[in-house]
Each structure stands twice: as C-alpha cells, then as structure tokens.
Amino acid sequence: MSSSDFEFFIYLCQAGSISQAARELDITPAAASKRLSSIEKAVGCQLLSRSTRSMSLTHNGRIYLDYARKVTTTIEDMNKLLRQQSDEAEGLIRINAPFGFGRRYVSRFVADFIEENPKVECQLHLSDHPLNLIANSFVSGDT
C-alpha cells in the first residue's frame, strides 16, 4: 500500500463517483475502477459499494478512509517538519566588495562556502566604483 493509493482513495471519495474522479484526474473510468479494485484486493475487502449510478462507503471503506486521511496528514506533517529542520542552507546570497579586497579575501571564502553549501547561489560583485545597492538588487527598494 502506497501513500498515493491513500490519496487516490480520498480523492475518489471526495469526487463522489468513479467517473467524476476519473474526469478530474484525466484518466479513464476503467483505469480509476481498476485502481480501486487493486486497492481493495491489497486490503482484502470491498471498500465501496458501487452501481452504475452511485457509490457508497462500506463499513470497511469508512475505516480505510479514516486511516488514509490520518496517514496522509502524518506524512505531510513529517515532510513539513523535515524541511523546517533541515540544516542545509539554500537560497541566494549577493555580495558586494571592493575589487582588491574581494579578490584577495572574499572570493576564497565564497568558493569554500559554495562547495560546502551546494543549494546556495552566490553572486559576487567586485568593483572599485560606488554601487547603487538598491538599483543592483543588493537591498530591497521598499525598506
């Protein structure tokens, strides 16, 4: 059983019918029905009672739906927490420095930093001429 099976079943129940879910997922009703049958086979019981015009949750289907919601919510919470807990730096850093100082000291630091932090993009601007920091996007213009 995969989390995508849980997500599919939840979506199917929200759509209210196999054909509606199939239209919204851009798959054929036969493919949606086959996926539902595969899920039911994996759990060993019928989850939905279906006719040509309607579908309803069986007792086991209600249990499955409840747990599917809990599992998908738990997975989402875990992923969110892991993203927040990540120690890995990422994003954009813009550095402006005088040409000589930048070449001698800053460029080595930047090279080492980027090697240790591959998700960081670094833009190093070296110049001996005064730089308009706002116009060159080193600071926000609305501060």
BAFI-3210 file (N, C-alpha, C; in Angstrom, 3 decimals, decimal comma, padded with zeros to 6 digits):
// residues 143
n [1|2|3|4|5|6|7|8|9|10|11|12|13|14|15|16|17|18|19|20|21|22|23|24|25|26|27|28|29|30|31|32|33|34|35|36|37|38|39|40|41|42|43|44|45|46|47|48|49|50|51|52|53|54|55|56|57|58|59|60|61|62|63|64|65|66|67|68|69|70|71|72|73|74|75|76|77|78|79|80|81|82|83|84|85|86|87|88|89|90|91|92|93|94|95|96|97|98|99|100|101|102|103|104|105|106|107|108|109|110|111|112|113|114|115|116|117|118|119|120|121|122|123|124|125|126|127|128|129|130|131|132|133|134|135|136|137|138|139|140|141|142|143]
n.u [000,842|000,669|001,323|000,216|-001,928|-003,608|-004,104|-005,387|-007,737|-008,944|-009,393|-011,128|-013,364|-014,051|-014,751|-017,062|-017,928|-016,761|-016,500|-016,522|-014,222|-012,343|-012,574|-011,653|-009,061|-008,045|-008,017|-009,156|-012,456|-012,371|-009,686|-009,586|-011,423|-010,110|-007,852|-009,021|-010,037|-007,632|-006,605|-008,568|-008,170|-005,609|-006,054|-007,877|-010,667|-013,937|-014,249|-015,891|-019,313|-020,732|-022,705|-024,126|-024,928|-024,280|-022,175|-021,047|-019,561|-018,430|-018,611|-015,982|-014,757|-015,185|-013,552|-011,070|-010,888|-010,792|-008,341|-006,650|-006,762|-005,551|-002,986|-001,998|-002,035|-000,212|002,133|002,411|002,793|005,192|006,961|006,876|007,953|010,525|011,562|011,638|013,438|015,782|019,246|020,556|021,732|020,159|019,332|019,740|022,646|023,944|026,871|028,723|031,767|034,862|037,168|039,985|040,100|038,008|038,916|041,200|040,407|037,544|036,647|037,862|036,665|033,992|034,101|034,785|032,546|030,397|031,083|030,660|027,972|025,879|023,302|023,141|023,124|025,469|026,250|028,834|029,938|032,410|033,958|035,574|034,223|031,637|028,539|025,144|023,166|020,427|019,428|020,907|019,915|020,822|019,725|016,365|014,086|011,897|012,332]
n.v [-001,168|002,125|005,627|007,097|005,515|005,841|008,594|008,612|007,141|008,820|011,068|009,958|009,401|012,017|013,067|011,690|009,938|007,341|007,958|010,780|011,331|010,192|011,882|014,311|013,595|013,119|010,572|007,389|006,126|003,358|002,908|004,180|002,619|000,166|000,770|001,212|-001,363|-002,731|-001,645|-002,533|-005,278|-005,480|-004,830|-006,711|-006,587|-005,239|-001,827|000,118|000,256|-000,110|000,958|001,344|003,973|005,077|005,300|004,124|004,250|001,291|-000,354|-001,137|000,508|003,064|002,896|002,517|004,951|006,804|006,095|006,441|009,196|009,986|008,873|010,183|012,831|012,647|011,992|014,330|016,199|015,214|015,588|018,372|019,125|017,992|019,497|021,996|021,470|021,055|021,402|022,324|024,945|027,186|029,124|032,531|034,508|037,697|039,452|042,355|043,895|045,770|045,743|044,811|043,834|042,005|040,143|039,167|038,227|037,724|036,194|033,661|032,738|032,654|030,695|028,386|028,309|027,885|025,372|023,832|024,248|023,381|024,112|026,798|029,800|032,056|035,393|037,349|040,570|042,577|045,656|048,803|051,083|053,229|051,697|051,520|050,205|049,551|049,757|047,742|045,493|044,669|045,338|045,614|047,727|048,685|049,124]
n.w [000,000|-000,942|-000,269|-002,294|-003,059|-000,874|-001,121|-003,605|-002,994|-001,084|-002,695|-004,577|-002,952|-002,229|-004,700|-005,277|-007,226|-009,403|-012,110|-012,081|-010,552|-012,266|-014,512|-013,371|-012,689|-015,107|-016,300|-017,559|-016,763|-016,498|-015,826|-013,343|-011,923|-012,031|-010,520|-008,013|-007,566|-007,353|-004,991|-003,209|-003,470|-002,390|000,314|000,967|001,127|000,289|-000,343|-001,330|-002,163|-005,237|-007,977|-011,254|-011,132|-008,636|-005,697|-002,549|000,695|002,244|005,450|006,071|004,237|005,318|007,566|006,296|004,870|006,971|008,213|006,008|005,655|008,059|007,761|005,419|006,306|008,410|006,993|005,436|007,516|008,600|006,415|006,193|008,675|008,459|006,352|007,591|009,611|008,368|008,103|006,013|004,107|001,820|-001,080|-002,225|-002,165|-002,242|-002,754|-002,303|-002,823|-002,460|-005,214|-004,909|-002,202|-002,330|-004,274|-002,984|-000,398|-000,025|-002,265|-001,989|000,360|-000,491|-002,511|-000,996|000,684|-001,124|-002,092|000,196|000,558|-001,561|-002,412|-002,317|-004,040|-005,149|-005,720|-006,554|-006,519|-007,588|-007,355|-007,756|-007,903|-006,705|-005,844|-006,639|-004,406|-004,191|-006,845|-007,983|-006,835|-004,280|-001,916|-000,746|-002,378|-001,000|001,684]
ca.u [000,000|001,478|000,589|-000,570|-003,186|-004,443|-004,505|-006,367|-008,990|-009,523|-009,861|-012,287|-014,491|-014,428|-015,378|-018,414|-018,146|-015,558|-016,402|-016,147|-012,807|-011,566|-012,534|-010,801|-007,678|-007,709|-007,809|-010,419|-013,176|-011,888|-008,416|-009,912|-012,060|-009,063|-007,006|-009,806|-010,042|-006,291|-006,526|-009,436|-007,507|-004,472|-006,520|-008,643|-012,101|-014,573|-014,254|-017,011|-020,409|-020,947|-023,628|-023,873|-025,283|-023,862|-021,196|-021,086|-018,544|-018,803|-018,091|-014,512|-014,362|-015,133|-012,335|-009,935|-010,846|-010,336|-006,898|-005,962|-006,618|-004,552|-001,663|-001,540|-001,761|001,039|003,231|002,568|003,380|006,577|007,729|006,974|008,896|011,876|012,010|011,937|014,564|016,971|020,383|021,184|021,465|019,777|018,876|020,638|023,431|024,615|027,954|029,378|033,015|035,872|037,834|041,191|039,715|037,173|039,762|042,168|039,826|036,148|036,446|038,231|035,607|032,799|034,342|034,666|031,160|029,570|031,419|030,028|026,529|025,563|021,996|023,252|023,624|026,194|026,631|029,886|030,151|033,624|034,110|036,154|033,335|030,444|027,462|023,790|022,755|019,013|019,295|021,565|019,208|021,509|018,755|015,018|013,740|010,757|012,692]
ca.v [000,000|003,340|006,837|007,543|004,771|006,535|009,868|008,303|006,751|010,034|011,870|009,252|009,622|013,423|013,283|011,149|008,867|006,917|008,698|012,164|011,304|009,915|013,121|015,288|013,108|012,951|009,160|006,767|005,495|001,976|002,963|004,519|001,434|-000,845|001,162|000,931|-002,826|-003,108|-001,268|-003,461|-006,583|-005,402|-004,833|-007,934|-006,382|-004,222|-000,537|000,886|-000,415|000,714|000,551|002,179|005,371|005,595|004,556|004,486|003,575|000,164|-000,175|-001,186|001,688|004,186|002,688|002,767|006,384|007,478|005,861|007,042|010,620|010,119|008,551|011,245|014,003|012,374|012,097|015,754|016,835|014,781|016,262|019,786|019,210|017,715|020,660|023,059|021,058|020,876|022,262|022,682|026,306|027,314|030,454|033,425|035,484|038,672|040,093|043,471|044,212|046,431|044,790|044,194|043,079|040,894|039,121|038,601|037,559|037,289|035,169|032,343|032,369|032,326|029,408|027,338|028,292|027,258|023,946|023,213|024,504|023,343|024,697|028,245|030,509|033,224|036,373|038,207|041,741|043,282|046,915|049,916|052,223|053,185|050,897|051,787|048,897|049,303|049,526|046,476|044,426|044,182|045,550|045,834|049,139|049,097|049,156]
ca.w [000,000|-001,016|000,105|-003,449|-003,007|000,116|-001,716|-004,647|-002,366|-000,508|-003,822|-005,122|-002,035|-002,323|-006,005|-005,196|-008,197|-010,125|-013,371|-011,774|-010,162|-013,479|-015,309|-012,695|-012,723|-016,529|-016,621|-017,948|-015,657|-016,356|-015,095|-011,948|-011,353|-011,879|-009,384|-006,816|-007,400|-006,905|-003,575|-002,480|-003,458|-001,472|001,703|001,154|001,341|-000,531|000,327|-001,865|-002,865|-006,417|-009,031|-012,430|-010,854|-007,338|-004,908|-001,136|001,501|003,094|006,807|005,949|003,477|006,268|008,367|005,409|004,587|008,191|008,363|004,861|005,971|009,130|007,210|004,521|007,132|009,130|006,028|005,129|008,702|008,685|005,366|006,563|009,794|007,968|005,579|008,547|010,441|007,546|008,408|004,753|003,654|000,424|-001,449|-002,963|-001,415|-003,107|-002,013|-002,966|-002,120|-003,291|-006,095|-004,339|-001,001|-002,768|-004,910|-002,045|000,775|-000,135|-003,298|-001,433|001,293|-001,280|-003,174|000,028|001,158|-002,159|-002,118|001,367|000,516|-002,987|-002,731|-002,215|-005,220|-004,663|-006,733|-006,018|-007,367|-007,175|-008,086|-007,009|-008,123|-005,844|-006,427|-006,142|-003,888|-004,498|-008,277|-008,333|-006,106|-003,089|-000,842|-001,252|-002,569|-000,183|003,103]
c.u [000,892|000,639|-000,226|-001,894|-004,144|-004,984|-005,561|-007,720|-009,695|-010,130|-011,127|-013,520|-014,966|-015,156|-016,805|-018,743|-016,839|-015,398|-016,009|-014,675|-011,927|-011,454|-011,570|-009,331|-007,162|-007,256|-009,155|-011,132|-012,713|-010,577|-008,656|-010,525|-011,038|-008,158|-007,737|-009,829|-008,707|-006,108|-007,356|-008,811|-006,364|-004,915|-007,417|-010,116|-012,617|-014,665|-015,431|-018,058|-020,710|-021,946|-023,330|-024,125|-024,760|-022,756|-021,331|-020,029|-019,152|-018,291|-016,556|-013,977|-014,255|-013,863|-011,106|-009,782|-010,318|-008,823|-006,107|-005,745|-005,553|-003,143|-001,160|-001,237|-000,447|002,241|003,484|003,233|004,861|007,437|007,918|008,005|010,325|012,418|012,402|013,193|015,868|018,043|021,034|020,755|021,070|019,286|019,965|021,335|024,109|025,638|028,569|030,620|033,948|036,709|039,015|040,874|038,910|037,964|040,636|041,512|038,441|035,982|036,814|037,154|034,359|032,959|034,198|033,219|030,253|029,837|030,743|028,504|026,043|024,205|021,993|023,804|024,261|026,576|027,605|030,126|031,341|033,783|034,752|035,321|032,132|029,290|026,133|023,198|021,300|018,843|019,904|021,055|019,988|020,644|017,416|014,754|012,602|011,068|012,972]
c.v [001,237|004,549|007,359|006,769|005,428|007,837|009,649|007,974|007,964|010,889|011,268|009,492|011,068|013,720|012,742|010,067|008,556|007,735|010,154|012,244|011,087|011,168|014,128|014,887|012,895|011,525|008,580|006,206|004,055|001,942|003,277|003,318|000,325|-000,513|000,904|-000,569|-003,334|-002,790|-002,240|-004,852|-006,592|-005,447|-006,032|-007,744|-005,286|-002,926|000,334|-000,049|000,466|000,073|001,457|003,658|005,921|004,739|005,031|003,676|002,390|000,479|-000,167|000,022|002,920|004,099|003,030|004,266|007,154|007,316|006,461|008,531|010,835|009,894|009,680|012,527|013,835|012,505|013,559|016,493|016,489|015,512|017,741|019,976|018,983|018,874|021,805|022,747|020,951|021,886|022,787|024,078|026,279|028,723|031,234|034,363|036,387|039,405|041,183|043,809|044,986|045,386|044,077|043,321|041,833|039,771|038,410|037,768|036,942|036,145|033,778|031,834|031,910|030,966|028,251|027,190|027,579|025,757|023,203|023,316|024,536|023,945|026,213|028,792|031,791|034,115|037,349|039,339|042,508|044,532|047,948|051,182|052,100|052,481|051,310|050,447|048,568|048,970|048,199|045,302|043,842|044,400|045,836|047,334|049,601|049,055|050,555]
c.w [000,000|-000,606|-001,072|-003,541|-002,017|-000,476|-002,801|-004,031|-001,748|-001,621|-004,429|-004,262|-002,096|-003,631|-006,029|-006,207|-008,908|-011,402|-013,140|-011,386|-011,391|-014,345|-014,686|-012,705|-014,137|-016,837|-017,025|-016,713|-015,424|-015,565|-013,620|-011,240|-011,100|-010,694|-008,070|-006,539|-006,879|-005,416|-002,741|-002,401|-002,447|-000,005|002,005|001,468|000,418|000,268|-000,100|-002,444|-004,062|-007,360|-010,216|-012,143|-009,529|-006,723|-003,466|-000,397|002,239|004,503|006,776|005,172|004,353|007,123|007,527|005,140|005,794|008,362|007,206|005,108|007,036|008,587|006,322|005,289|007,881|008,202|005,671|006,292|008,840|007,655|005,684|007,673|009,324|007,148|006,513|009,350|009,665|007,901|007,143|004,311|002,185|000,171|-002,164|-001,992|-002,441|-002,260|-002,889|-002,155|-003,046|-004,033|-005,437|-003,133|-001,394|-003,398|-003,898|-000,941|000,526|-001,128|-002,790|-000,479|000,534|-001,946|-002,186|000,491|000,158|-002,238|-000,967|001,349|-000,928|-003,371|-002,635|-003,523|-004,711|-005,849|-006,081|-006,999|-006,812|-008,026|-007,177|-007,186|-007,191|-006,575|-005,809|-005,713|-004,219|-005,971|-008,710|-007,492|-004,932|-001,855|-001,486|-001,346|-001,676|001,314|003,560]
res [m|s|s|s|d|f|e|f|f|i|y|l|c|q|a|g|s|i|s|q|a|a|r|e|l|d|i|t|p|a|a|a|s|k|r|l|s|s|i|e|k|a|v|g|c|q|l|l|s|r|s|t|r|s|m|s|l|t|h|n|g|r|i|y|l|d|y|a|r|k|v|t|t|t|i|e|d|m|n|k|l|l|r|q|q|s|d|e|a|e|g|l|i|r|i|n|a|p|f|g|f|g|r|r|y|v|s|r|f|v|a|d|f|i|e|e|n|p|k|v|e|c|q|l|h|l|s|d|h|p|l|n|l|i|a|n|s|f|v|s|g|d|t]
***
